[in-house]
Amino acid sequence: MMWLTADESEALRLSLSIAARSVAFNLPAAILIAWVLTRVRFVGRTLLDALVHLPLVLPPVVVGYVLLLLFGTRGFIGSWLQHAFGIQLVFTRNGAALATAVMSFPLMVRAMRISLENVDRGLEDAARTLGARAADRFATITLPLMLPGIIAGVITAFSAALGEFGAVITFVSNIPGETRTLPLALYTALQAPGGEHAAARLAGLSLGLGLGGLLLSEWFARRVRRMLGR
């Protein structure tokens, strides 16, 4: 964008890339967890539900700190990844994607779960009586009918990932060109003398992206519902 500086454009590109990675990473797991929480009854289901939604009520800094303990260079998982595969997450854009994925995961699950709860189970029962296997019923009936929730969850999570700050800066710091996303660039501008204009541009951009994402989510969900006749 011509009205953004090179550093601000880089922060925007980095934010879009990290948000896309986090959504792609979350999508299969979110569909599975939404289905398990909606359709399966087991001991510990309430605990699993609470753990899934825990990032919504925890301060993002706490989530970032926990990720640092687990995936840092001295963390149990982080040290194993580094020694076994040479993968380092802390202070990298991959780590930023992990942090945003953790924070946005409950939003995806919640949207998909609400959609799945509205699926008519009679259609699945009818398919079962006709000999359709569980995987076939899920792929041809359940998944298409919960598509509005999947789309809403993906777009909402993507929009939320663009604005994640606390978990990202705690886990991967604020490194230009590597982990400095839009919120971190805004924070940096506010700390610099004379950075008010840059902060205003970045705040306006973030506001536009967030509002656009929410409107797009609602528009897609309604369009898909009309296509499905719901």
C-alpha positions in Angstrom: 0.0 0.0 0.0 1.4 3.4 -1.1 0.4 5.2 2.1 2.3 2.7 4.3 6.0 2.8 4.9 8.2 -0.2 3.9 8.3 -1.4 7.6 4.6 -1.0 7.9 3.9 -2.9 4.7 6.2 -5.7 5.9 4.3 -5.9 9.2 1.0 -6.2 7.2 2.4 -8.9 5.0 3.8 -10.7 8.0 0.5 -10.5 9.9 -1.5 -11.9 6.9 1.0 -14.7 6.5 1.0 -15.7 10.2 -2.8 -15.5 10.5 -3.1 -17.8 7.4 -0.7 -20.3 8.9 -2.5 -20.3 12.2 -5.9 -20.9 10.5 -4.5 -23.7 8.3 -2.9 -25.4 11.3 -6.1 -25.1 13.4 -8.8 -26.1 10.9 -8.6 -30.0 11.0 -8.2 -30.0 14.7 -11.1 -27.5 15.2 -13.5 -29.6 13.1 -12.5 -32.8 15.1 -12.8 -31.2 18.5 -16.1 -29.5 17.6 -17.5 -32.9 16.5 -16.2 -34.7 19.6 -17.7 -32.1 22.0 -21.0 -32.1 20.2 -21.5 -35.8 19.4 -19.5 -37.8 21.8 -20.3 -38.4 25.5 -17.3 -39.4 27.7 -15.8 -38.9 31.1 -13.8 -35.7 31.0 -15.8 -34.0 28.2 -16.5 -31.0 30.4 -12.8 -30.7 31.2 -11.8 -30.9 27.6 -14.4 -28.2 26.8 -12.9 -26.0 29.5 -9.4 -26.5 28.2 -10.3 -25.7 24.6 -11.9 -22.4 25.7 -9.3 -21.5 28.3 -7.4 -19.1 26.1 -10.6 -16.9 25.9 -10.5 -16.2 29.6 -6.7 -16.2 30.3 -4.6 -13.1 29.8 -2.8 -13.5 26.5 0.5 -12.9 28.3 -0.1 -16.0 30.4 -0.7 -18.0 27.2 2.6 -16.7 25.8 4.4 -17.5 29.0 3.1 -21.1 29.0 4.1 -21.5 25.4 7.6 -20.2 26.3 7.8 -22.8 29.1 6.8 -25.6 26.7 8.3 -24.6 23.4 11.2 -22.4 24.4 14.8 -23.6 23.9 14.8 -25.0 27.4 11.2 -26.2 27.3 10.3 -29.9 27.2 8.8 -29.8 23.7 11.0 -27.0 22.4 14.3 -28.6 23.3 13.1 -31.9 21.8 12.1 -30.2 18.5 15.4 -28.4 18.3 17.6 -31.4 19.0 15.6 -33.9 17.0 14.6 -31.8 13.9 16.4 -28.5 14.2 13.1 -26.6 14.6 13.1 -23.5 16.8 9.8 -21.8 17.5 10.8 -19.1 20.0 11.7 -15.7 18.3 10.5 -16.9 14.9 7.4 -16.3 12.7 6.5 -20.0 13.1 6.3 -19.4 16.8 4.1 -16.4 16.2 1.8 -18.6 14.1 1.7 -21.1 17.0 0.8 -18.3 19.5 -2.0 -16.9 17.3 -3.2 -20.4 16.6 -3.6 -21.2 20.3 -5.4 -17.9 20.9 -7.8 -18.2 17.9 -8.5 -21.9 18.3 -11.5 -21.5 20.7 -13.2 -19.1 18.2 -13.1 -21.7 15.4 -14.3 -24.5 17.6 -17.2 -22.4 19.0 -18.5 -21.4 15.6 -18.3 -24.9 14.2 -19.9 -26.4 17.3 -22.9 -24.0 17.1 -23.3 -24.9 13.4 -23.0 -28.7 14.1 -25.6 -28.5 16.9 -28.1 -27.2 14.3 -27.5 -30.1 11.9 -30.5 -32.4 11.7 -29.4 -35.7 13.0 -32.3 -37.4 11.3 -30.5 -37.0 8.0 -27.5 -38.9 9.4 -29.8 -41.6 10.8 -31.5 -42.0 7.4 -28.1 -42.4 5.7 -27.1 -44.9 8.4 -30.2 -47.1 7.6 -29.3 -47.0 4.0 -25.9 -48.5 4.7 -23.7 -45.4 4.7 -20.6 -45.8 6.9 -19.7 -43.2 9.5 -17.0 -41.6 7.4 -19.3 -41.4 4.4 -22.1 -39.8 6.5 -19.7 -37.2 7.9 -18.2 -36.3 4.5 -21.4 -36.2 2.6 -23.9 -34.9 5.1 -22.5 -33.6 8.4 -19.5 -31.6 7.0 -21.5 -29.8 4.2 -24.3 -28.9 6.6 -21.8 -27.4 9.2 -20.1 -25.4 6.4 -21.5 -22.1 7.5 -19.9 -22.5 10.9 -16.6 -23.6 9.4 -16.5 -20.5 7.2 -17.5 -18.2 10.0 -15.0 -19.8 12.3 -12.1 -19.6 9.8 -12.8 -15.9 9.0 -13.3 -14.9 12.6 -10.2 -16.7 13.7 -8.2 -15.1 10.9 -9.4 -11.7 11.9 -8.6 -12.4 15.5 -5.1 -13.7 14.6 -4.3 -10.4 12.8 -4.9 -8.6 16.1 -3.1 -10.9 18.6 -0.5 -9.1 20.7 0.1 -10.4 24.2 0.8 -14.0 23.4 3.0 -13.1 20.4 5.2 -10.5 22.1 5.7 -12.8 25.2 6.6 -15.9 23.2 8.5 -14.6 20.2 9.3 -11.0 21.1 9.1 -8.0 18.7 11.6 -8.6 15.9 11.4 -6.5 12.8 10.7 -8.6 9.7 10.3 -11.8 11.7 7.7 -11.4 14.4 6.7 -7.7 14.3 3.0 -8.0 13.2 0.6 -5.1 12.9 -0.2 -4.9 16.7 3.5 -5.0 17.5 4.3 -2.4 14.9 1.6 -0.2 16.4 3.0 -0.7 19.9 6.5 0.2 18.6 5.2 3.3 16.9 3.6 4.5 20.1 6.9 4.1 22.0 8.9 6.1 19.4 9.0 9.9 19.6 6.8 11.4 16.8 5.2 8.0 16.0 1.7 9.2 16.4 1.0 9.4 12.7 2.3 5.9 12.1 0.3 4.6 15.0 -2.9 6.2 13.7 -2.3 4.6 10.2 -1.7 1.2 11.7 -4.7 1.5 14.1 -7.0 2.5 11.2 -5.7 -0.4 9.1 -6.2 -2.9 12.0 -9.7 -1.5 12.6 -10.6 -1.9 8.9 -9.2 -5.4 8.7 -11.1 -6.5 11.8 -14.4 -5.0 10.8 -14.0 -6.3 7.2 -13.4 -9.8 8.5 -16.5 -9.8 10.7 -18.7 -8.5 7.9 -17.2 -11.0 5.5 -17.8 -13.9 7.9 -21.4 -13.0 8.3 -21.9 -12.5 4.6 -20.4 -15.9 3.7 -22.3 -17.7 6.5 -25.6 -16.3 5.2 -24.8 -17.1 1.6 -23.9 -20.7 2.4 -27.1 -21.1 4.5 -29.2 -19.9 1.6 -27.4 -22.4 -0.7 -28.1 -25.2 1.7 -31.8 -24.0 2.1 -31.5 -23.3 5.8 
